[in-house]
Amino acid sequence: MRGSRRLQKSQSARISYRGYFFSHESSEPPHIHVDRDGRTAKFWLEPIRLAYNLGFRADELRIIERLVTENAQRSKEAWNDFFDA
């Protein structure tokens, strides 16, 4: 079981990223996994920083980090709602 949230990059061509966390990772600090097209990255939410990257280019990681930052409060609330329930 895992929580999921979509992060979107606004452009003429819309690119969607899938943001989620795994239910078995409650012992780790709040973080979000982000996937697209077989690539994945993990970002810690407090403070926001890259934990790992598998396949994203640096320019796309900057976009993802901006999206994670913009959605950090909602992601932390979802994390807390899920794991504190």
N, CA, C and O atoms as CSV, one atom per row, in Angstrom:
chain,resi,resn,atom,element,x,y,z
A,1,MET,N,N,0.843,-1.171,0.000
A,1,MET,CA,C,0.000,0.000,0.000
A,1,MET,C,C,0.892,1.240,0.000
A,1,MET,O,O,1.903,1.284,0.701
A,2,ARG,N,N,0.513,2.246,-0.790
A,2,ARG,CA,C,1.305,3.460,-0.809
A,2,ARG,C,C,0.423,4.642,-1.163
A,2,ARG,O,O,-0.593,4.491,-1.841
A,3,GLY,N,N,0.821,5.828,-0.695
A,3,GLY,CA,C,0.120,7.050,-1.064
A,3,GLY,C,C,0.648,7.532,-2.397
A,3,GLY,O,O,1.791,7.247,-2.755
A,4,SER,N,N,-0.172,8.258,-3.136
A,4,SER,CA,C,0.252,8.713,-4.457
A,4,SER,C,C,-0.277,10.112,-4.717
A,4,SER,O,O,-1.385,10.456,-4.307
A,5,ARG,N,N,0.507,10.896,-5.387
A,5,ARG,CA,C,0.109,12.261,-5.747
A,5,ARG,C,C,0.780,12.577,-7.070
A,5,ARG,O,O,1.934,12.206,-7.286
A,6,ARG,N,N,0.079,13.250,-7.945
A,6,ARG,CA,C,0.648,13.607,-9.242
A,6,ARG,C,C,1.259,14.998,-9.169
A,6,ARG,O,O,0.640,15.937,-8.670
A,7,LEU,N,N,2.480,15.117,-9.674
A,7,LEU,CA,C,3.155,16.392,-9.814
A,7,LEU,C,C,3.203,16.688,-11.301
A,7,LEU,O,O,3.552,15.810,-12.090
A,8,GLN,N,N,2.862,17.902,-11.701
A,8,GLN,CA,C,2.840,18.206,-13.117
A,8,GLN,C,C,3.699,19.407,-13.437
A,8,GLN,O,O,3.761,20.381,-12.686
A,9,LYS,N,N,4.359,19.307,-14.574
A,9,LYS,CA,C,5.168,20.396,-15.104
A,9,LYS,C,C,4.299,21.122,-16.118
A,9,LYS,O,O,3.781,20.498,-17.045
A,10,SER,N,N,4.132,22.424,-15.960
A,10,SER,CA,C,3.296,23.192,-16.860
A,10,SER,C,C,4.120,23.667,-18.050
A,10,SER,O,O,5.074,24.428,-17.885
A,11,GLN,N,N,3.761,23.225,-19.230
A,11,GLN,CA,C,4.421,23.585,-20.476
A,11,GLN,C,C,3.417,23.388,-21.585
A,11,GLN,O,O,2.304,22.922,-21.342
A,12,SER,N,N,3.800,23.741,-22.813
A,12,SER,CA,C,2.915,23.478,-23.931
A,12,SER,C,C,2.652,21.980,-24.052
A,12,SER,O,O,1.524,21.576,-24.334
A,13,ALA,N,N,3.659,21.165,-23.846
A,13,ALA,CA,C,3.486,19.714,-23.767
A,13,ALA,C,C,3.498,19.355,-22.293
A,13,ALA,O,O,4.496,19.589,-21.611
A,14,ARG,N,N,2.439,18.805,-21.803
A,14,ARG,CA,C,2.327,18.502,-20.379
A,14,ARG,C,C,3.071,17.208,-20.056
A,14,ARG,O,O,2.876,16.187,-20.717
A,15,ILE,N,N,3.912,17.261,-19.050
A,15,ILE,CA,C,4.662,16.095,-18.587
A,15,ILE,C,C,4.205,15.820,-17.163
A,15,ILE,O,O,4.211,16.717,-16.321
A,16,SER,N,N,3.816,14.604,-16.897
A,16,SER,CA,C,3.355,14.239,-15.559
A,16,SER,C,C,4.395,13.385,-14.854
A,16,SER,O,O,5.027,12.510,-15.446
A,17,TYR,N,N,4.546,13.668,-13.586
A,17,TYR,CA,C,5.394,12.879,-12.713
A,17,TYR,C,C,4.487,12.247,-11.672
A,17,TYR,O,O,3.482,12.838,-11.277
A,18,ARG,N,N,4.830,11.080,-11.238
A,18,ARG,CA,C,4.070,10.417,-10.187
A,18,ARG,C,C,4.858,10.532,-8.894
A,18,ARG,O,O,5.991,10.058,-8.804
A,19,GLY,N,N,4.263,11.155,-7.903
A,19,GLY,CA,C,4.879,11.278,-6.586
A,19,GLY,C,C,4.182,10.340,-5.613
A,19,GLY,O,O,2.953,10.281,-5.579
A,20,TYR,N,N,4.963,9.601,-4.816
A,20,TYR,CA,C,4.362,8.623,-3.910
A,20,TYR,C,C,5.325,8.285,-2.782
A,20,TYR,O,O,6.496,8.666,-2.809
A,21,PHE,N,N,4.817,7.572,-1.800
A,21,PHE,CA,C,5.657,7.020,-0.742
A,21,PHE,C,C,5.183,5.606,-0.469
A,21,PHE,O,O,4.051,5.248,-0.794
A,22,PHE,N,N,6.059,4.795,0.134
A,22,PHE,CA,C,5.750,3.404,0.451
A,22,PHE,C,C,5.349,3.285,1.911
A,22,PHE,O,O,5.934,3.933,2.779
A,23,SER,N,N,4.349,2.456,2.177
A,23,SER,CA,C,3.857,2.307,3.543
A,23,SER,C,C,4.882,1.673,4.481
A,23,SER,O,O,4.791,1.866,5.693
A,24,HIS,N,N,5.857,0.922,3.957
A,24,HIS,CA,C,6.852,0.278,4.818
A,24,HIS,C,C,8.028,1.207,5.151
A,24,HIS,O,O,8.992,0.773,5.782
A,25,GLU,N,N,7.961,2.462,4.741
A,25,GLU,CA,C,9.073,3.393,4.993
A,25,GLU,C,C,8.780,4.388,6.115
A,25,GLU,O,O,9.357,5.475,6.149
A,26,SER,N,N,7.896,4.022,7.020
A,26,SER,CA,C,7.514,4.944,8.094
A,26,SER,C,C,8.657,5.261,9.052
A,26,SER,O,O,8.604,6.270,9.756
A,27,SER,N,N,9.685,4.424,9.093
A,27,SER,CA,C,10.810,4.685,9.994
A,27,SER,C,C,11.796,5.699,9.407
A,27,SER,O,O,12.692,6.167,10.109
A,28,GLU,N,N,11.634,6.036,8.133
A,28,GLU,CA,C,12.495,7.036,7.488
A,28,GLU,C,C,11.890,8.422,7.656
A,28,GLU,O,O,10.686,8.549,7.875
A,29,PRO,N,N,12.716,9.463,7.555
A,29,PRO,CA,C,12.167,10.823,7.579
A,29,PRO,C,C,11.232,11.025,6.388
A,29,PRO,O,O,11.320,10.289,5.405
A,30,PRO,N,N,10.329,12.021,6.464
A,30,PRO,CA,C,9.405,12.281,5.358
A,30,PRO,C,C,10.150,12.492,4.040
A,30,PRO,O,O,11.130,13.233,3.969
A,31,HIS,N,N,9.654,11.816,2.998
A,31,HIS,CA,C,10.270,11.911,1.678
A,31,HIS,C,C,9.236,11.547,0.626
A,31,HIS,O,O,8.150,11.065,0.948
A,32,ILE,N,N,9.580,11.778,-0.619
A,32,ILE,CA,C,8.699,11.430,-1.721
A,32,ILE,C,C,9.530,10.822,-2.845
A,32,ILE,O,O,10.628,11.285,-3.152
A,33,HIS,N,N,8.983,9.787,-3.443
A,33,HIS,CA,C,9.573,9.179,-4.634
A,33,HIS,C,C,8.880,9.819,-5.833
A,33,HIS,O,O,7.674,10.064,-5.791
A,34,VAL,N,N,9.616,10.087,-6.883
A,34,VAL,CA,C,9.052,10.683,-8.092
A,34,VAL,C,C,9.485,9.834,-9.280
A,34,VAL,O,O,10.671,9.559,-9.466
A,35,ASP,N,N,8.501,9.423,-10.083
A,35,ASP,CA,C,8.763,8.568,-11.242
A,35,ASP,C,C,8.230,9.192,-12.522
A,35,ASP,O,O,7.276,9.970,-12.512
A,36,ARG,N,N,8.872,8.830,-13.621
A,36,ARG,CA,C,8.371,9.131,-14.963
A,36,ARG,C,C,9.152,8.283,-15.953
A,36,ARG,O,O,10.383,8.261,-15.934
A,37,ASP,N,N,8.433,7.590,-16.812
A,37,ASP,CA,C,9.047,6.848,-17.917
A,37,ASP,C,C,10.225,5.961,-17.493
A,37,ASP,O,O,11.277,5.977,-18.133
A,38,GLY,N,N,10.048,5.198,-16.428
A,38,GLY,CA,C,11.093,4.279,-15.996
A,38,GLY,C,C,12.238,4.913,-15.225
A,38,GLY,O,O,13.197,4.229,-14.867
A,39,ARG,N,N,12.150,6.203,-14.967
A,39,ARG,CA,C,13.165,6.898,-14.155
A,39,ARG,C,C,12.579,7.162,-12.779
A,39,ARG,O,O,11.364,7.278,-12.624
A,40,THR,N,N,13.438,7.254,-11.791
A,40,THR,CA,C,12.946,7.500,-10.442
A,40,THR,C,C,13.944,8.330,-9.643
A,40,THR,O,O,15.155,8.254,-9.854
A,41,ALA,N,N,13.412,9.116,-8.730
A,41,ALA,CA,C,14.237,9.900,-7.804
A,41,ALA,C,C,13.528,9.928,-6.457
A,41,ALA,O,O,12.313,9.753,-6.369
A,42,LYS,N,N,14.304,10.150,-5.428
A,42,LYS,CA,C,13.748,10.258,-4.072
A,42,LYS,C,C,14.240,11.569,-3.481
A,42,LYS,O,O,15.427,11.888,-3.545
A,43,PHE,N,N,13.312,12.320,-2.908
A,43,PHE,CA,C,13.642,13.597,-2.273
A,43,PHE,C,C,13.218,13.575,-0.821
A,43,PHE,O,O,12.081,13.224,-0.503
A,44,TRP,N,N,14.138,13.951,0.067
A,44,TRP,CA,C,13.791,14.198,1.463
A,44,TRP,C,C,12.981,15.484,1.489
A,44,TRP,O,O,13.214,16.380,0.677
A,45,LEU,N,N,12.030,15.586,2.416
A,45,LEU,CA,C,11.160,16.766,2.484
A,45,LEU,C,C,11.573,17.766,3.557
A,45,LEU,O,O,11.101,18.903,3.544
A,46,GLU,N,N,12.448,17.370,4.489
A,46,GLU,CA,C,12.841,18.276,5.585
A,46,GLU,C,C,14.317,18.124,5.890
A,46,GLU,O,O,14.662,17.234,6.667
A,47,PRO,N,N,15.204,18.916,5.342
A,47,PRO,CA,C,14.983,19.898,4.277
A,47,PRO,C,C,14.887,19.189,2.921
A,47,PRO,O,O,15.251,18.020,2.789
A,48,ILE,N,N,14.401,19.903,1.946
A,48,ILE,CA,C,14.253,19.317,0.623
A,48,ILE,C,C,15.630,19.136,0.003
A,48,ILE,O,O,16.381,20.091,-0.196
A,49,ARG,N,N,15.937,17.861,-0.299
A,49,ARG,CA,C,17.208,17.545,-0.954
A,49,ARG,C,C,17.089,16.180,-1.621
A,49,ARG,O,O,16.303,15.329,-1.205
A,50,LEU,N,N,17.872,15.998,-2.642
A,50,LEU,CA,C,17.848,14.754,-3.395
A,50,LEU,C,C,18.497,13.632,-2.593
A,50,LEU,O,O,19.623,13.776,-2.116
A,51,ALA,N,N,17.786,12.516,-2.443
A,51,ALA,CA,C,18.342,11.335,-1.781
A,51,ALA,C,C,19.019,10.429,-2.803
A,51,ALA,O,O,20.130,9.951,-2.579
A,52,TYR,N,N,18.342,10.197,-3.928
A,52,TYR,CA,C,18.963,9.445,-5.029
A,52,TYR,C,C,18.234,9.728,-6.333
A,52,TYR,O,O,17.096,10.198,-6.348
A,53,ASN,N,N,18.917,9.430,-7.413
A,53,ASN,CA,C,18.390,9.614,-8.753
A,53,ASN,C,C,18.779,8.416,-9.606
A,53,ASN,O,O,19.941,8.009,-9.625
A,54,LEU,N,N,17.804,7.855,-10.311
A,54,LEU,CA,C,18.066,6.763,-11.241
A,54,LEU,C,C,17.483,7.144,-12.605
A,54,LEU,O,O,16.348,6.792,-12.926
A,55,GLY,N,N,18.274,7.866,-13.399
A,55,GLY,CA,C,17.908,8.109,-14.780
A,55,GLY,C,C,17.513,9.502,-15.198
A,55,GLY,O,O,17.511,9.794,-16.394
A,56,PHE,N,N,17.173,10.384,-14.262
A,56,PHE,CA,C,16.803,11.744,-14.651
A,56,PHE,C,C,18.045,12.566,-14.967
A,56,PHE,O,O,19.065,12.447,-14.289
A,57,ARG,N,N,17.953,13.395,-15.994
A,57,ARG,CA,C,19.038,14.341,-16.312
A,57,ARG,C,C,19.013,15.475,-15.280
A,57,ARG,O,O,18.002,15.703,-14.615
A,58,ALA,N,N,20.126,16.168,-15.163
A,58,ALA,CA,C,20.253,17.245,-14.177
A,58,ALA,C,C,19.210,18.338,-14.387
A,58,ALA,O,O,18.644,18.842,-13.417
A,59,ASP,N,N,18.949,18.712,-15.648
A,59,ASP,CA,C,17.968,19.777,-15.886
A,59,ASP,C,C,16.565,19.341,-15.472
A,59,ASP,O,O,15.790,20.152,-14.965
A,60,GLU,N,N,16.237,18.081,-15.682
A,60,GLU,CA,C,14.920,17.601,-15.269
A,60,GLU,C,C,14.842,17.465,-13.747
A,60,GLU,O,O,13.784,17.699,-13.163
A,61,LEU,N,N,15.936,17.093,-13.107
A,61,LEU,CA,C,15.953,17.042,-11.635
A,61,LEU,C,C,15.680,18.410,-11.028
A,61,LEU,O,O,15.012,18.515,-9.999
A,62,ARG,N,N,16.197,19.462,-11.665
A,62,ARG,CA,C,15.919,20.816,-11.161
A,62,ARG,C,C,14.429,21.128,-11.246
A,62,ARG,O,O,13.870,21.742,-10.338
A,63,ILE,N,N,13.792,20.712,-12.321
A,63,ILE,CA,C,12.345,20.911,-12.466
A,63,ILE,C,C,11.600,20.120,-11.406
A,63,ILE,O,O,10.682,20.640,-10.771
A,64,ILE,N,N,11.989,18.873,-11.211
A,64,ILE,CA,C,11.338,18.027,-10.208
A,64,ILE,C,C,11.532,18.610,-8.818
A,64,ILE,O,O,10.593,18.645,-8.023
A,65,GLU,N,N,12.735,19.066,-8.520
A,65,GLU,CA,C,12.984,19.660,-7.201
A,65,GLU,C,C,12.099,20.883,-6.979
A,65,GLU,O,O,11.597,21.092,-5.875
A,66,ARG,N,N,11.907,21.686,-8.015
A,66,ARG,CA,C,11.014,22.848,-7.895
A,66,ARG,C,C,9.588,22.384,-7.607
A,66,ARG,O,O,8.909,22.958,-6.755
A,67,LEU,N,N,9.129,21.342,-8.314
A,67,LEU,CA,C,7.783,20.821,-8.077
A,67,LEU,C,C,7.653,20.235,-6.673
A,67,LEU,O,O,6.637,20.432,-6.007
A,68,VAL,N,N,8.670,19.524,-6.229
A,68,VAL,CA,C,8.650,18.975,-4.867
A,68,VAL,C,C,8.586,20.122,-3.860
A,68,VAL,O,O,7.830,20.054,-2.891
A,69,THR,N,N,9.365,21.161,-4.081
A,69,THR,CA,C,9.353,22.321,-3.182
A,69,THR,C,C,7.979,22.980,-3.152
A,69,THR,O,O,7.465,23.307,-2.083
A,70,GLU,N,N,7.387,23.173,-4.332
A,70,GLU,CA,C,6.072,23.812,-4.412
A,70,GLU,C,C,4.989,22.982,-3.731
A,70,GLU,O,O,4.003,23.534,-3.241
A,71,ASN,N,N,5.158,21.678,-3.696
A,71,ASN,CA,C,4.158,20.777,-3.117
A,71,ASN,C,C,4.581,20.189,-1.782
A,71,ASN,O,O,3.941,19.261,-1.288
A,72,ALA,N,N,5.643,20.710,-1.190
A,72,ALA,CA,C,6.206,20.113,0.026
A,72,ALA,C,C,5.213,20.097,1.180
A,72,ALA,O,O,5.105,19.087,1.877
A,73,GLN,N,N,4.497,21.170,1.396
A,73,GLN,CA,C,3.558,21.216,2.520
A,73,GLN,C,C,2.472,20.155,2.357
A,73,GLN,O,O,2.155,19.437,3.306
A,74,ARG,N,N,1.909,20.058,1.169
A,74,ARG,CA,C,0.878,19.047,0.910
A,74,ARG,C,C,1.444,17.641,1.054
A,74,ARG,O,O,0.777,16.751,1.583
A,75,SER,N,N,2.669,17.439,0.586
A,75,SER,CA,C,3.297,16.116,0.688
A,75,SER,C,C,3.549,15.742,2.141
A,75,SER,O,O,3.325,14.597,2.534
A,76,LYS,N,N,4.015,16.704,2.949
A,76,LYS,CA,C,4.256,16.432,4.373
A,76,LYS,C,C,2.940,16.138,5.091
A,76,LYS,O,O,2.880,15.253,5.944
A,77,GLU,N,N,1.884,16.883,4.744
A,77,GLU,CA,C,0.580,16.629,5.356
A,77,GLU,C,C,0.074,15.228,4.993
A,77,GLU,O,O,-0.453,14.513,5.846
A,78,ALA,N,N,0.238,14.840,3.720
A,78,ALA,CA,C,-0.177,13.496,3.288
A,78,ALA,C,C,0.627,12.430,4.021
A,78,ALA,O,O,0.077,11.419,4.459
A,79,TRP,N,N,1.932,12.659,4.152
A,79,TRP,CA,C,2.803,11.728,4.879
A,79,TRP,C,C,2.317,11.572,6.320
A,79,TRP,O,O,2.130,10.456,6.806
A,80,ASN,N,N,2.117,12.697,6.991
A,80,ASN,CA,C,1.689,12.659,8.397
A,80,ASN,C,C,0.305,12.042,8.543
A,80,ASN,O,O,0.073,11.261,9.466
A,81,ASP,N,N,-0.621,12.381,7.644
A,81,ASP,CA,C,-1.955,11.783,7.705
A,81,ASP,C,C,-1.892,10.269,7.557
A,81,ASP,O,O,-2.587,9.537,8.262
A,82,PHE,N,N,-1.057,9.808,6.641
A,82,PHE,CA,C,-0.954,8.380,6.378
A,82,PHE,C,C,-0.285,7.633,7.534
A,82,PHE,O,O,-0.806,6.623,8.006
A,83,PHE,N,N,0.861,8.129,7.986
A,83,PHE,CA,C,1.618,7.389,8.978
A,83,PHE,C,C,1.140,7.633,10.419
A,83,PHE,O,O,1.401,6.812,11.298
A,84,ASP,N,N,0.455,8.734,10.667
A,84,ASP,CA,C,-0.045,8.984,12.017
A,84,ASP,C,C,-1.443,8.429,12.226
A,84,ASP,O,O,-1.974,8.478,13.335
A,85,ALA,N,N,-2.043,7.898,11.161
A,85,ALA,CA,C,-3.434,7.382,11.254
A,85,ALA,C,C,-3.483,6.069,11.990
A,85,ALA,O,O,-4.559,5.497,12.160
